[in-house]
Amino acid sequence: MAVFLSAAVAFITLTIIFALFIWALGRANPSCIGGVDFDSDYFTDAYALSWTTFSTVVSVMFVCLLYSSDSAH
């Protein structure tokens, strides 16, 4: 249980850090990321993009690890 909670906290922390990075870049250059109105100061849009990106990357990492461990046997 502690491993799961540690992984969940790490995942959420990384998504927040990445969302802050996206939000800061969007504020500095609003045309950089299409479809988001950074003039309105929407951190939630940056967080949704961050969550989606990290969820996709982590899912692909697990699939790659699963298949690489199967091929080793």
Secondary structure, 3 states (H helix, E strand, C coil): CHHHHHHHHHHHHHHHHHHHHHHHHHHHCHHHCCCCCHHHCCHHHHHHHHHHHHHHHHHHHHHHHHHHHHHCC
